[in-house]
Amino acid sequence: MTLSELYVGCRTYRRFTQERIPDDVLRACLENARISSTGANAQTLRFICVRSPEMTAKMQPLVKWAAALPPEIGTPKPGEQPTAFIVIVKKAGSGAFADVDVGIAAHAIVTTAWESGVGSCMMGAINRPGIAALLGVDEADTVHLAIALGYPAHKSTIVPVPESGLLKYYVDEKRDYYVPKKTFDELVKIV
């Protein structure tokens, strides 16, 4: 797959098959996040991979899904839940650029996952104290982002923005996702 094809397919997924993700795929996601650029090469992020069925089950109530959709549509049901999570933790004193570092690392994780056909959902609506307690994160550090991972059990497709101008994603009767995107000319200026 080309890089452009990777970006088209690397959408948010919220329902997953229950096939386990191979350790080498998870390790590649973590390795690419580890070696990603960081402001001043500070390397203040830490990554926790949650992959055992017991721990992934304990993570499920600590994350919130698809704020733009009713829970019965946007929240994965048992048998559709992610089979792994990667949690990104900011160490105490990380500095102002650490939020950008989180974005860079998260991007590395989700694109590396998609290269192997593993879908993802970056989640900011999470129970940070609950996740920190579950995973033994030091009190001085901050759970910043959780990334749900699994093999997709639905499609996610980029579509043009409708005439109404609404940018909210939506689902069809098969619960496949459609993500409106503005045109190139609306978002890009070349001078």
C-alpha positions in Angstrom: 0.0 0.0 0.0 1.2 3.5 -0.8 1.4 6.1 1.9 -1.6 7.9 0.3 -3.6 4.7 0.4 -2.6 4.2 4.0 -4.0 7.7 4.9 -7.3 7.1 3.1 -7.8 3.8 5.0 -6.5 4.8 8.3 -9.8 6.1 9.8 -11.3 5.7 13.2 -12.8 2.3 13.9 -15.1 1.5 16.8 -16.1 -2.2 16.2 -13.5 -5.0 16.0 -13.3 -8.7 15.3 -11.9 -10.5 18.3 -8.8 -11.8 16.5 -5.8 -11.1 18.6 -3.2 -8.7 17.3 0.2 -10.4 16.8 2.9 -9.2 19.3 5.2 -8.2 16.4 2.5 -5.7 15.1 2.1 -4.2 18.6 5.8 -4.0 19.0 6.2 -2.2 15.7 3.6 0.3 16.8 5.4 0.9 20.0 8.9 1.0 18.3 7.7 3.6 15.8 6.2 5.7 18.6 9.4 5.4 20.6 11.7 6.7 17.8 9.3 9.4 16.6 10.4 13.0 16.8 10.0 14.8 20.2 10.5 18.5 21.0 14.1 19.1 22.1 14.5 15.3 21.8 13.1 15.2 25.4 11.5 11.7 25.1 9.2 12.4 28.0 6.4 10.1 26.9 5.9 6.5 28.1 3.8 3.9 26.4 1.8 1.1 28.1 0.5 -1.7 25.9 -2.6 -3.4 27.3 -3.1 -6.7 25.4 -4.2 -9.5 27.7 -8.0 -10.2 27.5 -8.3 -9.6 31.3 -6.7 -6.2 31.1 -8.5 -5.1 27.9 -11.8 -6.0 29.6 -10.9 -3.8 32.6 -10.1 -0.9 30.2 -13.5 -1.0 28.5 -15.5 0.9 31.2 -12.7 3.5 31.5 -13.1 4.8 27.9 -16.0 6.7 26.2 -16.9 6.1 22.5 -18.2 8.2 19.7 -19.6 11.4 21.3 -21.3 12.3 18.0 -23.4 9.1 18.0 -25.9 7.6 20.4 -24.2 5.0 22.7 -26.2 2.1 21.2 -24.7 2.9 17.8 -21.2 4.2 18.6 -20.2 2.1 21.5 -18.9 -1.4 20.7 -20.9 -4.2 22.2 -19.3 -7.4 23.7 -17.7 -9.3 20.9 -16.9 -6.0 19.1 -14.5 -4.4 21.6 -10.9 -3.7 20.9 -8.4 -6.5 21.6 -5.6 -4.1 22.7 -5.0 -0.6 23.9 -1.9 1.6 23.9 -1.9 4.3 26.6 0.3 7.3 26.2 1.6 8.8 29.5 3.3 12.2 29.8 6.0 12.2 32.5 5.9 14.9 35.1 7.6 18.1 33.9 7.2 17.1 30.2 6.9 20.7 29.1 4.7 22.6 26.7 5.7 20.7 23.5 4.7 17.3 25.0 1.2 17.6 23.7 2.6 17.9 20.2 4.8 14.9 21.0 1.7 12.9 22.0 0.1 13.7 18.6 3.2 12.6 16.7 3.5 9.4 18.7 -0.2 8.6 18.4 0.0 9.1 14.6 3.0 6.7 14.5 1.0 4.1 16.4 -2.2 4.3 14.3 -0.5 4.4 10.9 1.8 1.6 11.8 -1.2 -0.5 13.0 -3.1 0.2 9.8 -0.1 -0.9 7.7 -0.9 -4.4 9.1 -4.7 -4.0 8.8 -5.2 -3.1 12.4 -7.8 -0.4 13.0 -7.7 2.2 15.8 -9.6 4.8 17.7 -7.7 7.6 19.5 -9.6 8.3 22.7 -9.3 11.5 24.8 -12.6 11.0 26.6 -11.2 8.6 29.2 -11.1 8.0 32.9 -7.6 9.1 33.5 -7.4 8.4 37.2 -9.0 5.0 36.7 -6.6 4.1 33.9 -3.6 5.4 36.0 -4.7 3.2 38.9 -5.3 0.1 36.7 -1.9 0.4 35.0 0.1 1.6 38.0 1.0 5.0 36.5 3.0 7.2 38.9 0.9 9.9 40.5 3.1 12.7 39.2 2.6 11.5 35.6 -0.4 12.1 33.3 -2.4 9.5 31.3 -2.9 11.6 28.2 -4.4 9.4 25.5 -5.7 5.8 25.0 -5.6 4.2 21.6 -8.0 1.3 21.1 -6.8 -1.3 18.6 -8.2 -4.3 16.7 -9.1 -5.7 13.3 -12.0 -3.6 12.0 -15.5 -5.2 11.9 -16.9 -2.3 9.9 -16.0 0.0 7.1 -15.1 3.7 7.5 -15.2 5.8 4.3 -14.3 9.4 3.5 -17.2 11.2 1.8 -17.7 14.8 0.6 -19.3 17.3 3.0 -23.1 17.3 2.4 -24.9 20.4 1.2 -26.0 21.1 4.8 -22.3 21.6 5.7 -22.4 19.2 8.6 -19.1 17.6 9.4 -20.3 15.0 11.9 -19.6 11.5 10.9 -22.5 9.1 10.6 -23.4 5.5 10.2 -25.6 3.6 7.8 -28.0 0.6 8.5 -25.0 -1.8 8.5 -23.3 0.5 11.1 -20.5 1.4 8.6 -19.0 4.8 9.2 -18.9 7.8 6.8 -16.6 10.7 7.5 -17.3 14.0 5.7 -14.1 15.8 4.6 -13.8 19.3 3.1 -12.3 19.6 -0.3 -8.6 20.3 -0.9 -9.3 23.8 -2.2 -11.3 24.6 1.0 -8.4 23.7 3.3 -5.2 24.4 1.3 -3.7 27.6 0.0 -0.7 27.4 -2.2 1.2 30.7 -2.8 
